[in-house]
Amino acid sequence: MPNDKGFIPAHGGYRDLLSYRKAVIVYGCTAIFCERFLNPRDRTVDQMTQAARSGKQNIVEGSMASGTSKETEIKLTNVARASLEELLEDYLDFLRVRGLKVWDKDSKAARAVRALARENDETIETYRAYITKRSPETVANIMICLIHQTNYLLNRQIRKLEKAFIEEGGMRERMTRARLTERDRQKGCRRG
């Protein structure tokens, strides 16, 4: 939504964010995981699904709010990050409670999941065969890897947003600059 003449910058390009695309995968795979391995009446199903959804949706909302509030964008991106951390803990609990193994981050299996992430146009389809056919231990560990990847991207995004806010300011600063620029332009027109 670009605005070349005003003080509201282009905003809303969340579909281009790698963090968003990865969060969509986490959400879809979490729905499959819950359907396969948890009792539908278990409260954990709703909690995990909502945490995954919140991770994705807060990226969207933050991106859309970014044109008028960098503070809101930063807060909502951090909420997305916090929601995915909650989801990560649910997957770790799933493994712990059942006495299943958590993969070491440098294990061959974890490295294989990271290699899948490097595919062009990575989508839920990249993982569907693994998520729908592998054991609960394997699928939970794949999800842990995907959440770590998404959280890494969100951490980078938050740092970038923070830096941009420090360098460029927020809405009030843009409004002031735009008003002063217009005032100077009007003074120049009166003289000429």
SULBELBEL-V534638 format. One record per residue. N is the residue number from 1. OMEGA is omega in degrees with one decimal (none if undefined). Layout:
n->(N,N)
omega->(OMEGA,OMEGA)
//
This chain:
n->(1,2,3,4,5,6,7,8,9,10,11,12,13,14,15,16,17,18,19,20,21,22,23,24,25,26,27,28,29,30,31,32,33,34,35,36,37,38,39,40,41,42,43,44,45,46,47,48,49,50,51,52,53,54,55,56,57,58,59,60,61,62,63,64,65,66,67,68,69,70,71,72,73,74,75,76,77,78,79,80,81,82,83,84,85,86,87,88,89,90,91,92,93,94,95,96,97,98,99,100,101,102,103,104,105,106,107,108,109,110,111,112,113,114,115,116,117,118,119,120,121,122,123,124,125,126,127,128,129,130,131,132,133,134,135,136,137,138,139,140,141,142,143,144,145,146,147,148,149,150,151,152,153,154,155,156,157,158,159,160,161,162,163,164,165,166,167,168,169,170,171,172,173,174,175,176,177,178,179,180,181,182,183,184,185,186,187,188,189,190,191,192)
omega->(-176.3,177.1,-172.9,-173.1,-174.5,-178.5,176.2,-176.1,173.9,-179.0,173.5,-177.3,-174.8,-179.2,177.5,-178.7,176.8,178.6,178.4,-179.0,178.5,178.8,175.7,178.3,179.7,179.7,-178.9,179.9,176.7,177.5,178.6,179.2,-178.1,178.9,-177.6,-165.3,-178.3,176.7,-177.3,179.9,179.6,179.1,-178.9,179.7,-179.6,-179.2,-179.6,-179.7,-179.6,177.1,178.7,178.4,179.8,176.6,-179.1,-173.2,179.8,172.5,178.9,-176.3,178.2,179.4,-179.4,179.5,-170.9,-178.6,-178.1,179.7,174.8,178.6,178.3,178.4,179.8,-179.1,-177.0,175.6,176.8,175.1,176.4,179.7,179.8,178.3,179.6,175.0,175.4,178.6,177.1,-179.8,176.6,178.1,177.2,176.2,178.8,-179.7,-177.5,-176.6,-178.1,180.0,-179.7,-174.7,170.3,-179.5,168.7,-175.4,178.9,178.0,178.8,-178.8,179.4,177.7,178.9,177.5,178.1,178.4,176.8,-178.3,-178.8,177.9,174.8,178.5,177.0,177.6,175.7,179.5,177.1,-173.6,-171.6,-178.1,179.6,-175.2,-176.0,-174.2,-175.4,-178.1,177.4,179.5,-179.3,-176.9,178.5,178.8,174.2,179.9,177.1,177.5,-179.3,178.9,176.4,179.2,-179.5,179.3,176.0,179.3,179.0,176.1,178.1,-179.1,179.1,178.2,179.3,177.7,178.1,179.9,179.8,179.2,179.3,-176.5,-171.7,-176.4,-178.9,-175.7,-178.1,179.3,178.4,178.6,-180.0,179.1,-179.1,-179.5,179.3,177.8,179.5,178.6,177.8,178.9,-179.2,177.4,179.3,179.1,-179.0,-179.1,-172.5,none)
//
